[in-house]
C-alpha cells in the first residue's frame, strides 16, 4: 500500500489526468449501479408526485368550486329571504296605514286626535304575523313620543331621548329623520330589551309617515327569528346536495357540532370525535381550517369502505361562514389518483429494465472515448508545461514572452497572460528605476555644475526631463512675478540626433498668447493631453514636429508659478508618474536657483556693508583731521602766545602753561594719527608708495 502511494506521489502533472481517468472509471463501474437505481427511483417518485399534484389540483379545484356553489346558494337564499321580509313588512305597514287612514276619515269630525290615536293603537296592538314574530309600533314625529310598541309595551310613552338612553341608540331620532326626508323607508337597528340587557337583537323595520295624526307607522321583525328559519331551510337543501360520483357537503357549528352530513347518524355529534384509520383527528382539522386556525383550507384523511376492509384516501375543503358561525365543507374520494399511481408503477418497472441494458452499452462506449481523450489531453498538458518550463528558465536573463497561440488549455492561457504580465511588470519597474536613478543623478549634477551659468543648468535639466519622459521635444519657460508674461529659457529636440544646441531668445510673451504653457499658468495646474489636436493656437515652444500628445507641469513659489516645463510626443501616453518625476526635477532646479540667487544676494550685501563702513570711517577721519585737528592747533598757537607773554611777567605761570601746551600737542598728534587710521589721506591722495615712505620715516623717528 505504501509503495502504491509513493508511485502516485511521484507521477507527473501531464500523466495525472490519465491516472485520474482510471480512478474515475473504476469508481463509476463500482457506483454506477446504485446511482442509476437511485436516479430511476427518484424519477419514479417525481412522476408519482406529479400525478398526485395533478389529481390533487383537480380535486382541490372541484371541491373549492362546489363549496363556492354552496356558499352562493346560502347567500342567494338569504337575499331572497331578505327581499321577502322587506316586501312583507312594507305590505304590513301599508295595511296599518290604510286602517289609520280609514278610521281618521270616519271619526275625524266626532273624536279628538288623542281619541283617534287610541282607537288606532288598540286596533293595531293585537295584530301579529310571521308566526307571531311581526308587530307594529307608532310614534309622534314632532314630540318623539312612542305611542305603541306591541312587542315591548315597556317602551310606550317614552321620549326619543329616553329610548336612546335605554338602548344606547337614537332609533327614534333616525326614524323621524327618515320620514321627514323621504316619508317612508327601511331601517335596521339593534334592540336591547330591558329584561335581557346582555342580548342585542337585530331588527329590520319599515316606517311611513301618517300626516293627519303626526305619526310614523312602522312594522318590525327580529332578524334572529328569520335567520333561524332560513338556516333550517339551508340545512335541508345542503343535506340533499351531491356532486361527482361520491362528493358530499357537510356543515358544522363553531363549537364543533355536526348539523349536516350525508351520514345522518353523525348529525348532532361533535366533529372532534372523528378519527381516521391512521389516528389522524380529521374532525379537529375540519374545525381548525374552518375557523382559520391553520394556513390551509384542505384536509387529507383516509376512511374505510362500507365493508371495513379497503381504506380509501379522501380530501375535504373547509371554509367558515362567519355570519352564522358555521363551518361548511365539501369532500370526495381520491380513487382516481390511486389507480393512476398503480399504472405508473407498472410502467416504471417495464421501462427500467430496458434503460439499464442501454446504459451499460453507452457506458462501455464512453469509457473507450474517455481513455482516448485523456491520453490526448495528457500529451497537450505535457507540451504546455514544457513551454512554461522553458519560459521560466529564460525569464531570469531576458524579457522574452510566451506565445499564447501554442497553448491548448484556457488555464495555460491564463498562466501565459500572467507570466507575460510579470515580464511587463518587470520591464516597467526597470523603466521606473532607471527614471528614478536618472532624476537623482540630475539633482546631484546640479551641485557639480556650480560654476556653470543658469542657462546651462536650465538646458541640462530640460534634457533630463525629456529623457525621463521619453519625449521627442521639450521646453522650459520662466514666468514673471506678475503672472502676465512667459519667457522661453531652454528648448531640447531629441528627434534629430545631429542637431547642435541653439541659442534661445529670451523674449517675454504675454500669457494669453503663449498657447499651452499660458493655459497652464491661467489654470494653475498640470495638464495632460494624450489625444491632442492642434487647433492652430500660437505656442511659445518652437516645436519642430507635429504634436500628438503633450504634458505641461508648473512649479509654484509663494503661491505663484515661476517655472513651466513642457514635453511632447512621448513614446507612450503620459500619466501622473510623469508629472511626479517632472515636478521633483523642477523643484530641485528651482531650489538650486533660489540657493544661487541667495548666495549672490548675500555677497552683494556684504560688499555694500563694507563700502558703507569704509565711507563712515573716512567721514569720521576727515572730521577729526579737518575740524578737531584745526581747532586744537589754534588752541596750541594761542597757548604759545600766552606762554611767551607770561614768561616775562609770571614765569611760574608760564611754566604751568607750557605743561598745558605739551598736553595740547600730544592731543594734536593723537588726533592726527587717529584720523590717518580712519581716513588715510596720503594713501587716497598720494598713493600707496607715498604712504609707505611716510611710515618708514615715522619708524626711524621713533627708534
C-alpha positions as CSV (number, residue, x, y, z in Angstrom):
1,X,0.0,0.0,0.0
2,X,2.8,2.4,0.9
3,X,4.5,1.6,-2.4
4,X,1.4,2.4,-4.4
5,X,1.1,5.8,-2.6
6,X,4.7,6.6,-3.3
7,X,4.1,6.0,-7.0
8,X,1.2,8.4,-7.1
9,X,3.3,11.0,-5.2
10,X,5.9,10.9,-7.9
11,X,3.7,11.0,-11.0
12,X,4.0,14.0,-13.3
13,X,1.3,16.5,-13.9
14,X,0.9,15.5,-17.5
15,X,0.2,11.9,-16.6
16,X,-2.1,12.8,-13.7
17,X,-5.3,13.1,-16.0
18,X,-4.7,9.6,-17.3
19,X,-4.4,8.1,-13.8
20,X,-7.3,10.2,-12.6
21,X,-9.4,8.9,-15.5
22,X,-8.6,5.3,-14.5
23,X,-9.7,6.1,-10.9
24,X,-12.9,7.8,-12.2
25,X,-13.7,4.8,-14.5
26,X,-13.2,2.4,-11.6
27,X,-15.4,4.5,-9.3
28,X,-18.1,4.7,-12.0
29,X,-18.0,1.0,-12.5
30,X,-18.4,0.5,-8.8
31,X,-21.1,3.0,-8.0
32,X,-23.0,3.4,-11.3
33,X,-25.4,0.6,-10.5
34,X,-26.5,2.2,-7.2
35,X,-26.5,5.6,-8.8
36,X,-28.7,4.5,-11.6
37,X,-31.1,2.8,-9.3
38,X,-31.4,5.8,-7.1
39,X,-31.8,8.1,-10.0
40,X,-34.5,6.0,-11.6
41,X,-36.3,5.6,-8.3
42,X,-36.2,9.4,-7.8
43,X,-37.6,9.8,-11.3
44,X,-40.4,7.4,-10.4
45,X,-41.1,9.3,-7.2
46,X,-41.2,12.5,-9.1
47,X,-43.6,11.0,-11.6
48,X,-45.8,9.8,-8.8
49,X,-45.6,13.3,-7.2
50,X,-46.6,14.9,-10.4
51,X,-49.6,12.5,-10.6
52,X,-50.5,13.3,-7.1
53,X,-50.1,17.0,-7.7
54,X,-52.3,17.0,-10.9
55,X,-55.0,14.9,-9.3
56,X,-54.8,16.9,-6.1
57,X,-55.1,20.1,-8.0
58,X,-58.2,18.7,-9.8
59,X,-59.8,17.5,-6.6
60,X,-59.0,20.8,-4.8
61,X,-60.4,22.8,-7.6
62,X,-63.5,20.7,-7.8
63,X,-64.1,20.8,-4.0
64,X,-63.5,24.6,-3.9
65,X,-65.8,25.1,-6.8
66,X,-68.6,23.0,-5.1
67,X,-68.1,24.8,-1.8
68,X,-68.3,28.2,-3.6
69,X,-71.6,27.0,-5.1
70,X,-72.9,26.1,-1.6
71,X,-71.9,29.5,-0.2
72,X,-73.5,31.2,-3.2
73,X,-76.7,29.2,-2.5
74,X,-76.7,30.3,1.1
75,X,-76.2,33.9,0.1
76,X,-78.9,33.6,-2.6
77,X,-81.4,32.1,-0.1
78,X,-80.5,34.8,2.4
79,X,-81.0,37.5,-0.2
80,X,-84.4,36.0,-1.2
81,X,-85.4,35.9,2.4
82,X,-84.4,39.5,3.0
83,X,-86.3,40.6,0.0
84,X,-89.3,38.6,1.1
85,X,-89.2,40.1,4.6
86,X,-88.8,43.6,3.3
87,X,-91.8,43.1,1.0
88,X,-93.8,41.6,3.8
89,X,-93.2,44.4,6.3
90,X,-93.9,47.0,3.6
91,X,-97.2,45.4,3.0
92,X,-97.9,45.3,6.7
93,X,-97.1,49.0,7.1
94,X,-99.3,49.8,4.2
95,X,-102.2,47.8,5.8
96,X,-101.7,49.7,9.1
97,X,-101.6,53.0,7.2
98,X,-104.9,52.1,5.5
99,X,-106.5,51.2,8.8
100,X,-105.4,54.5,10.4
101,X,-106.5,56.5,7.3
102,X,-109.9,54.8,7.3
103,X,-110.6,55.4,10.9
104,X,-109.4,59.0,10.6
105,X,-111.9,59.7,7.8
106,X,-114.7,58.1,9.7
107,X,-114.3,59.8,13.1
108,X,-112.2,62.9,12.5
109,X,-115.3,65.1,13.0
110,X,-116.5,63.2,16.0
111,X,-113.4,62.4,18.0
112,X,-110.3,64.4,19.1
113,X,-106.8,63.5,17.8
114,X,-105.9,61.7,21.0
115,X,-109.1,59.6,20.8
116,X,-108.4,58.7,17.2
117,X,-104.8,57.7,18.2
118,X,-106.1,55.5,21.0
119,X,-108.6,53.8,18.6
120,X,-106.0,53.0,16.0
121,X,-103.5,51.8,18.7
122,X,-106.0,49.4,20.1
123,X,-106.7,48.1,16.6
124,X,-103.0,47.5,15.7
125,X,-101.7,46.3,19.1
126,X,-103.0,42.7,18.8
127,X,-102.1,42.3,15.1
128,X,-99.2,39.7,14.6
129,X,-97.8,37.9,11.6
130,X,-95.0,35.5,10.6
131,X,-95.8,33.1,13.4
132,X,-96.3,35.9,15.9
133,X,-92.8,37.4,15.3
134,X,-94.0,40.5,13.4
135,X,-95.5,43.5,15.2
136,X,-96.4,47.2,14.9
137,X,-95.1,50.4,16.5
138,X,-96.3,54.0,16.4
139,X,-94.7,57.3,17.4
140,X,-95.2,61.0,17.1
141,X,-92.9,62.9,14.7
142,X,-92.8,66.3,16.4
143,X,-92.8,65.1,20.0
144,X,-90.7,61.9,19.6
145,X,-93.1,60.1,21.9
146,X,-93.7,56.4,21.3
147,X,-97.4,55.6,21.4
148,X,-97.3,51.9,20.5
149,X,-94.6,49.2,20.7
150,X,-96.6,46.0,20.5
151,X,-93.7,43.7,21.1
152,X,-92.4,45.6,24.2
153,X,-95.0,47.9,25.8
154,X,-92.3,49.0,28.3
155,X,-91.1,51.5,25.6
156,X,-94.6,53.1,25.2
157,X,-94.8,56.7,26.5
158,X,-91.0,57.1,26.3
159,X,-89.5,60.0,24.5
160,X,-86.8,59.7,21.9
161,X,-84.1,60.8,24.5
162,X,-85.3,58.2,27.0
163,X,-85.4,55.5,24.3
164,X,-81.8,56.4,23.3
165,X,-80.7,56.2,26.9
166,X,-82.2,52.8,27.4
167,X,-80.8,51.0,24.3
168,X,-77.8,53.2,23.5
169,X,-79.0,54.2,20.0
170,X,-81.0,57.1,18.8
171,X,-83.5,54.9,17.0
172,X,-86.5,57.2,17.2
173,X,-84.4,60.2,16.0
174,X,-83.2,58.2,13.0
175,X,-86.8,57.1,12.2
176,X,-88.0,60.7,12.4
177,X,-85.2,61.8,10.0
178,X,-86.3,59.1,7.5
179,X,-90.0,60.0,7.5
180,X,-89.2,63.8,7.3
181,X,-86.7,63.3,4.4
182,X,-88.4,60.5,2.4
183,X,-91.8,60.0,4.3
184,X,-91.1,56.2,4.2
185,X,-88.0,53.9,4.4
186,X,-86.4,50.8,5.6
187,X,-84.5,50.9,8.9
188,X,-82.2,48.3,10.6
189,X,-81.0,48.5,14.2
190,X,-80.1,46.5,17.3
191,X,-82.5,46.5,20.2
192,X,-81.7,45.7,23.8
193,X,-84.7,44.7,25.8
194,X,-84.7,45.9,29.5
195,X,-85.3,42.3,30.7
196,X,-82.5,41.0,28.6
197,X,-79.8,43.6,28.9
198,X,-77.0,41.4,27.7
199,X,-78.7,40.4,24.5
200,X,-78.7,42.6,21.4
201,X,-81.4,41.7,19.0
202,X,-81.0,42.6,15.3
203,X,-84.2,44.1,13.9
204,X,-85.5,45.2,10.5
205,X,-88.3,47.7,10.2
206,X,-90.2,49.8,7.7
207,X,-91.7,53.2,8.6
208,X,-94.1,55.5,6.9
209,X,-95.4,59.0,7.8
210,X,-99.1,59.5,8.6
211,X,-99.6,63.3,8.5
212,X,-103.1,63.7,9.9
213,X,-102.0,62.3,13.3
214,X,-98.3,63.3,13.0
215,X,-97.4,59.7,13.3
216,X,-94.7,57.4,12.0
217,X,-96.3,54.0,11.4
218,X,-93.8,51.1,11.5
219,X,-93.7,47.3,11.3
220,X,-90.8,45.3,12.6
221,X,-89.5,41.8,12.9
222,X,-86.4,40.3,14.6
223,X,-83.7,39.1,12.2
224,X,-82.7,36.3,14.6
225,X,-86.0,34.6,14.1
226,X,-85.8,35.0,10.4
227,X,-82.2,33.6,10.3
228,X,-83.2,30.6,12.3
229,X,-86.0,29.7,9.8
230,X,-83.6,30.4,6.9
231,X,-80.9,28.2,8.4
232,X,-83.3,25.3,8.7
233,X,-84.2,25.7,5.0
234,X,-80.5,25.9,4.0
235,X,-79.6,22.8,6.0
236,X,-82.4,20.9,4.3
237,X,-81.1,21.9,0.9
238,X,-77.5,21.1,1.8
239,X,-78.4,17.6,3.1
240,X,-79.6,16.6,-0.4
241,X,-76.6,18.1,-2.4
242,X,-74.4,15.6,-4.2
243,X,-71.7,16.1,-6.9
244,X,-69.5,13.7,-8.9
245,X,-69.6,10.0,-8.0
246,X,-69.2,10.4,-4.3
247,X,-68.9,14.1,-3.4
248,X,-70.8,15.4,-0.4
249,X,-71.4,18.5,1.6
250,X,-71.2,18.8,5.4
251,X,-71.8,21.6,7.8
252,X,-70.6,22.3,11.4
253,X,-71.2,24.9,14.1
254,X,-68.3,26.8,15.5
255,X,-68.5,24.7,18.7
256,X,-67.9,21.6,16.6
257,X,-71.4,20.2,16.5
258,X,-72.3,18.5,13.2
259,X,-75.5,20.0,11.8
260,X,-75.5,18.4,8.3
261,X,-73.8,15.3,7.0
262,X,-74.5,12.6,4.4
263,X,-74.4,10.1,7.2
264,X,-77.4,11.1,9.4
265,X,-76.0,9.1,12.4
266,X,-73.3,11.8,12.7
267,X,-75.7,14.8,12.9
268,X,-75.7,16.2,16.4
269,X,-72.3,14.7,17.4
270,X,-69.1,16.6,17.9
271,X,-66.8,16.7,15.0
272,X,-63.8,16.4,17.4
273,X,-64.6,12.7,17.8
274,X,-63.8,11.8,14.1
275,X,-60.5,9.9,13.7
276,X,-59.3,8.0,10.6
277,X,-57.5,4.6,10.4
278,X,-54.1,6.3,10.8
279,X,-55.0,8.1,14.0
280,X,-55.5,11.5,12.3
281,X,-58.1,13.6,14.1
282,X,-59.5,15.0,10.9
283,X,-62.6,16.3,12.7
284,X,-60.4,18.7,14.6
285,X,-58.6,19.6,11.4
286,X,-62.0,20.5,9.8
287,X,-62.8,22.8,12.7
288,X,-59.3,24.4,12.7
289,X,-59.4,25.0,8.9
290,X,-62.9,26.4,9.1
291,X,-62.0,28.8,11.9
292,X,-58.8,29.9,10.1
293,X,-56.5,28.4,12.8
294,X,-54.4,26.7,10.1
295,X,-52.7,28.0,6.9
296,X,-54.5,25.6,4.6
297,X,-58.2,25.0,3.9
298,X,-57.7,21.4,2.7
299,X,-57.7,18.3,4.9
300,X,-56.4,14.9,3.7
301,X,-57.5,11.8,5.5
302,X,-58.4,8.1,5.0
303,X,-61.6,6.2,5.6
304,X,-62.6,2.5,5.2
305,X,-65.3,1.4,2.8
306,X,-68.7,0.0,4.0
307,X,-67.2,-3.5,4.5
308,X,-64.4,-2.1,6.6
309,X,-61.7,-3.8,4.5
310,X,-60.2,-1.4,1.9
311,X,-59.0,2.0,3.0
312,X,-59.6,4.9,0.6
313,X,-58.0,8.3,0.6
314,X,-60.3,11.3,0.9
315,X,-59.9,15.1,0.5
316,X,-62.0,17.8,2.1
317,X,-62.2,21.6,1.6
318,X,-63.4,23.6,4.5
319,X,-64.3,27.2,4.9
320,X,-66.0,29.3,7.6
321,X,-69.3,31.2,7.1
322,X,-68.7,33.8,9.8
323,X,-72.1,35.5,9.5
324,X,-73.9,32.4,11.0
325,X,-70.9,31.0,12.8
326,X,-70.9,27.9,10.6
327,X,-68.1,25.8,9.1
328,X,-69.0,24.5,5.6
329,X,-67.1,21.8,3.8
330,X,-67.0,19.5,0.7
331,X,-65.3,16.1,0.4
332,X,-64.8,13.4,-2.1
333,X,-62.7,10.2,-2.5
334,X,-59.4,10.1,-4.4
335,X,-59.7,6.7,-6.1
336,X,-58.8,8.1,-9.5
337,X,-55.3,9.2,-8.2
338,X,-54.6,5.8,-6.6
339,X,-55.5,4.0,-9.8
340,X,-53.2,6.3,-11.9
341,X,-50.3,5.7,-9.4
342,X,-50.7,1.9,-9.8
343,X,-50.5,2.2,-13.6
344,X,-47.4,4.4,-13.4
345,X,-45.7,1.9,-11.1
346,X,-46.2,-1.0,-13.6
347,X,-44.9,1.2,-16.5
348,X,-41.8,2.2,-14.5
349,X,-40.9,-1.5,-13.8
350,X,-41.2,-2.3,-17.5
351,X,-39.1,0.6,-18.7
352,X,-36.4,0.3,-16.0
353,X,-35.0,-3.0,-17.4
354,X,-34.6,-1.6,-21.0
355,X,-32.9,1.5,-19.6
356,X,-30.4,-0.5,-17.6
357,X,-29.3,-2.5,-20.7
358,X,-29.0,0.6,-22.8
359,X,-26.9,2.3,-20.2
360,X,-24.4,-0.5,-20.0
361,X,-23.7,-0.3,-23.7
362,X,-23.4,3.5,-23.7
363,X,-21.2,3.3,-20.6
364,X,-18.7,1.0,-22.4
365,X,-18.5,3.4,-25.4
366,X,-18.0,6.3,-23.0
367,X,-15.1,4.5,-21.2
368,X,-13.2,4.0,-24.5
369,X,-13.7,7.6,-25.6
370,X,-12.7,8.9,-22.2
371,X,-9.4,7.0,-22.1
372,X,-8.5,8.1,-25.6
373,X,-9.3,11.8,-24.9
374,X,-7.5,11.6,-21.6
375,X,-4.4,10.4,-23.3
376,X,-4.6,13.2,-25.9
377,X,-5.0,15.9,-23.3
378,X,-2.3,14.5,-21.1
379,X,0.0,15.0,-24.1
380,X,-1.1,18.6,-24.5
381,X,-0.6,19.3,-20.8
382,X,2.9,17.9,-21.0
383,X,3.6,20.1,-24.0
384,X,2.2,23.2,-22.2
385,X,4.3,22.5,-19.0
386,X,7.4,22.1,-21.1
387,X,6.7,25.5,-22.7
388,X,6.4,27.2,-19.3
389,X,9.5,25.4,-18.0
390,X,11.5,26.8,-20.9
391,X,10.0,30.3,-20.3
392,X,10.9,30.4,-16.7
393,X,14.4,29.3,-17.5
394,X,14.8,32.2,-20.0
395,X,12.9,34.8,-18.0
396,X,15.7,35.1,-15.4
397,X,18.0,36.6,-18.0
398,X,15.8,38.1,-20.7
399,X,12.4,39.7,-21.2
400,X,11.0,37.0,-23.6
401,X,7.2,36.5,-23.5
402,X,5.1,33.4,-24.0
403,X,3.1,32.9,-27.3
404,X,-0.4,32.0,-26.2
405,X,-1.2,30.7,-29.6
406,X,0.7,27.5,-28.8
407,X,-1.3,26.8,-25.6
408,X,-4.3,24.4,-25.8
409,X,-6.0,24.9,-22.4
410,X,-7.6,28.1,-21.1
411,X,-5.8,27.7,-17.7
412,X,-2.5,27.7,-19.6
413,X,-3.6,30.8,-21.5
414,X,-4.4,32.5,-18.2
415,X,-1.0,31.5,-16.8
416,X,0.6,32.7,-20.0
417,X,-1.1,36.1,-19.6
418,X,0.1,36.3,-16.0
419,X,3.6,35.4,-17.0
420,X,3.7,38.0,-19.8
421,X,2.2,40.5,-17.3
422,X,5.0,39.6,-14.9
423,X,7.6,40.3,-17.7
424,X,5.8,43.6,-18.5
425,X,5.7,44.5,-14.8
426,X,9.5,43.9,-14.5
427,X,10.1,46.0,-17.6
428,X,8.0,48.8,-16.2
429,X,9.8,48.5,-12.9
430,X,13.2,48.7,-14.6
431,X,12.0,51.8,-16.5
432,X,10.8,53.4,-13.3
433,X,14.0,52.5,-11.5
434,X,16.0,54.0,-14.4
435,X,13.9,57.1,-14.3
436,X,14.4,57.5,-10.5
437,X,18.2,56.9,-11.0
438,X,18.3,59.5,-13.8
439,X,16.4,62.0,-11.7
440,X,18.6,61.6,-8.7
441,X,21.7,61.8,-10.9
442,X,20.3,65.0,-12.4
443,X,19.9,66.6,-9.0
444,X,23.4,65.6,-8.0
445,X,24.8,67.0,-11.2
446,X,23.3,70.4,-10.4
447,X,25.8,70.6,-7.5
448,X,28.7,69.7,-9.7
449,X,27.6,72.4,-12.3
450,X,28.1,75.1,-9.6
451,X,30.3,77.3,-11.9
452,X,28.0,76.9,-14.9
453,X,25.5,79.6,-15.9
454,X,21.8,79.3,-15.1
455,X,21.1,78.9,-18.9
456,X,23.3,75.8,-19.0
457,X,21.6,74.4,-15.9
458,X,18.2,75.1,-17.4
459,X,19.2,73.2,-20.6
460,X,20.7,70.3,-18.6
461,X,17.6,69.8,-16.5
462,X,15.3,70.1,-19.6
463,X,17.4,67.4,-21.4
464,X,17.0,65.1,-18.4
465,X,13.2,65.8,-18.3
466,X,12.9,64.8,-22.0
467,X,14.9,61.6,-21.3
468,X,12.9,60.6,-18.3
469,X,9.5,61.2,-20.0
470,X,10.9,59.6,-23.2
471,X,9.7,62.5,-25.3
472,X,10.8,64.0,-28.6
473,X,10.9,67.7,-27.6
474,X,10.7,69.8,-24.5
475,X,10.7,73.5,-23.5
476,X,11.4,75.3,-20.2
477,X,9.8,78.6,-19.5
478,X,10.0,81.2,-16.8
479,X,7.0,83.2,-15.6
480,X,7.3,86.8,-14.3
481,X,6.1,87.6,-10.8
482,X,3.0,89.4,-12.1
483,X,2.0,86.2,-13.9
484,X,1.5,88.1,-17.2
485,X,4.5,87.1,-19.3
486,X,6.3,83.9,-20.1
487,X,9.9,83.7,-21.3
488,X,11.4,80.7,-23.1
489,X,14.7,79.8,-21.4
490,X,15.5,76.4,-22.9
491,X,14.5,74.1,-25.8
492,X,15.5,70.5,-26.5
493,X,14.8,68.4,-29.6
494,X,15.8,64.8,-29.5
495,X,14.2,63.8,-32.8
496,X,17.4,64.9,-34.7
497,X,20.5,63.4,-33.1
498,X,22.9,65.5,-35.2
499,X,21.3,68.9,-34.3
500,X,23.5,71.1,-32.1
501,X,22.3,73.2,-29.3
502,X,21.0,76.5,-30.4
503,X,20.6,79.8,-28.5
504,X,17.1,80.5,-27.3
505,X,15.9,84.1,-27.5
506,X,14.8,85.4,-24.1
507,X,11.7,87.4,-25.3
508,X,8.8,87.6,-22.9
509,X,5.4,86.6,-24.4
510,X,2.0,87.6,-22.9
511,X,0.3,84.6,-21.1
512,X,-2.8,84.9,-23.4
513,X,-0.6,84.4,-26.5
514,X,1.7,81.6,-25.0
515,X,-0.6,78.7,-26.1
516,X,-0.4,75.6,-24.0
517,X,2.0,76.9,-21.3
518,X,-0.2,80.0,-21.0
519,X,-3.2,77.8,-20.3
520,X,-1.3,76.1,-17.6
521,X,-0.4,79.4,-16.0
522,X,-4.1,80.5,-16.1
523,X,-5.4,77.1,-14.8
524,X,-2.6,76.8,-12.2
525,X,-2.4,73.0,-12.6
526,X,-0.5,70.4,-14.6
527,X,-2.2,69.3,-17.9
528,X,-2.0,66.0,-19.8
529,X,-3.5,65.5,-23.3
530,X,-2.8,62.2,-24.9
531,X,-5.2,62.9,-27.8
532,X,-4.1,66.3,-28.8
533,X,-5.5,68.0,-31.9
534,X,-3.7,71.2,-32.9
535,X,-6.2,74.0,-33.1
536,X,-3.8,76.5,-34.5
537,X,-3.0,78.3,-31.2
538,X,0.3,80.0,-31.0
539,X,2.7,78.2,-28.8
540,X,5.8,79.8,-27.2
541,X,7.7,76.5,-27.5
542,X,9.2,76.2,-31.0
543,X,8.2,72.5,-31.7
544,X,9.6,71.2,-35.0
545,X,7.3,68.1,-35.1
546,X,3.5,67.7,-35.1
547,X,2.3,67.4,-31.5
548,X,0.2,64.3,-30.9
549,X,0.4,64.3,-27.1
550,X,1.8,66.7,-24.6
551,X,2.5,67.3,-20.9
552,X,3.0,70.6,-19.1
553,X,3.9,70.9,-15.4
554,X,4.1,74.2,-13.4
555,X,6.2,74.9,-10.3
556,X,5.0,77.3,-7.6
557,X,6.9,79.6,-5.3
558,X,5.0,81.6,-2.7
559,X,1.7,80.7,-4.4
560,X,2.9,81.9,-7.8
561,X,4.0,79.9,-10.8
562,X,7.7,80.5,-11.5
563,X,8.7,77.8,-14.0
564,X,6.7,75.7,-16.6
565,X,8.2,72.6,-18.2
566,X,6.5,71.1,-21.3
567,X,7.3,67.9,-23.3
568,X,5.5,66.4,-26.2
569,X,5.3,63.2,-28.4
570,X,6.3,60.7,-25.7
571,X,6.7,57.1,-26.7
572,X,3.7,56.2,-24.5
573,X,0.8,58.1,-23.0
574,X,1.7,60.5,-20.3
575,X,0.4,59.8,-16.8
576,X,0.7,61.0,-13.2
577,X,4.0,59.3,-12.7
578,X,5.4,61.6,-15.4
579,X,4.0,64.6,-13.6
580,X,5.6,63.5,-10.4
581,X,9.0,62.9,-11.9
582,X,9.0,66.3,-13.7
583,X,7.8,68.1,-10.6
584,X,10.6,66.7,-8.4
585,X,13.2,67.6,-11.0
586,X,11.8,71.2,-11.4
587,X,11.6,71.7,-7.7
588,X,15.2,70.6,-7.3
589,X,16.2,73.0,-10.1
590,X,14.3,75.9,-8.5
591,X,15.7,75.2,-5.1
592,X,19.2,75.3,-6.7
593,X,18.3,78.6,-8.4
594,X,17.0,80.1,-5.2
595,X,20.2,78.9,-3.4
596,X,22.4,80.5,-6.1
597,X,20.4,83.7,-6.0
598,X,20.6,83.8,-2.2
599,X,24.4,83.4,-2.3
600,X,24.8,86.2,-4.9
601,X,22.5,88.5,-2.9
602,X,24.5,87.7,0.3
603,X,27.8,88.6,-1.4
604,X,26.3,91.9,-2.7
605,X,25.0,92.8,0.7
606,X,28.4,92.1,2.3
607,X,30.2,94.4,-0.3
608,X,27.6,97.1,0.4
609,X,28.1,96.9,4.2
610,X,31.9,97.1,3.8
611,X,31.5,100.1,1.5
612,X,29.2,101.9,3.9
613,X,31.5,101.2,6.9
614,X,34.5,102.5,4.9
615,X,32.7,105.6,4.0
616,X,31.7,106.2,7.6
617,X,35.3,105.7,8.8
618,X,36.5,108.1,6.1
619,X,34.0,110.7,7.2
620,X,35.0,110.4,10.8
621,X,38.7,110.6,9.9
622,X,38.1,113.7,7.8
623,X,36.1,115.3,10.6
624,X,38.9,114.6,13.1
625,X,41.6,115.9,10.8
626,X,39.8,119.0,9.5
627,X,37.7,120.1,12.4
628,X,39.2,118.8,15.7
629,X,42.8,118.9,14.5
630,X,42.5,122.5,13.3
631,X,40.7,123.6,16.5
632,X,43.5,122.0,18.7
633,X,46.2,123.7,16.5
634,X,44.5,127.0,17.1
635,X,44.4,126.4,20.8
636,X,48.1,125.4,20.8
637,X,49.0,128.7,19.0
638,X,47.1,130.8,21.5
639,X,48.7,128.9,24.4
640,X,52.2,129.6,22.8
641,X,51.5,133.3,22.5
642,X,50.2,133.4,26.1
643,X,53.2,131.5,27.4
644,X,55.6,134.0,25.8
645,X,53.7,136.8,27.4
646,X,53.7,135.2,30.9
647,X,57.3,134.2,30.6
648,X,58.3,137.9,31.2
649,X,55.7,138.7,33.8
650,X,54.9,135.5,35.7
651,X,57.5,132.8,35.0
652,X,55.8,130.3,37.3
653,X,52.5,130.6,35.4
654,X,54.4,130.4,32.1
655,X,55.9,127.1,33.1
656,X,52.4,125.7,34.0
657,X,51.1,126.9,30.7
658,X,53.9,125.1,28.9
659,X,52.8,121.9,30.5
660,X,49.2,122.5,29.2
661,X,50.7,123.3,25.8
662,X,52.5,120.0,25.7
663,X,49.3,118.2,26.5
664,X,47.6,120.0,23.7
665,X,50.4,119.0,21.3
666,X,50.0,115.4,22.4
667,X,46.3,115.6,21.7
668,X,47.0,117.1,18.2
669,X,49.4,114.2,17.5
670,X,46.9,111.6,18.6
671,X,44.1,113.2,16.6
672,X,46.4,113.2,13.5
673,X,47.2,109.5,14.0
674,X,43.6,108.6,14.6
675,X,42.4,110.5,11.5
676,X,45.1,108.9,9.4
677,X,43.9,105.4,10.6
678,X,40.3,106.1,9.8
679,X,40.9,108.1,6.6
680,X,44.4,107.7,5.1
681,X,44.5,110.9,3.2
682,X,48.1,110.3,2.0
683,X,47.0,106.9,0.6
684,X,44.0,108.3,-1.1
685,X,45.7,111.4,-2.4
686,X,49.3,110.4,-3.0
687,X,49.0,106.6,-3.4
688,X,50.3,103.6,-1.6
689,X,54.0,104.3,-2.3
690,X,53.9,107.7,-0.5
691,X,52.2,106.1,2.4
692,X,54.9,103.5,2.8
693,X,57.6,106.1,2.7
694,X,55.9,108.2,5.4
695,X,55.6,105.0,7.5
696,X,59.4,104.4,7.2
697,X,60.1,107.9,8.3
698,X,57.8,107.5,11.3
699,X,59.5,104.3,12.3
700,X,63.0,105.8,12.2
701,X,61.9,108.8,14.2
702,X,60.6,106.5,17.0
703,X,63.8,104.5,17.0
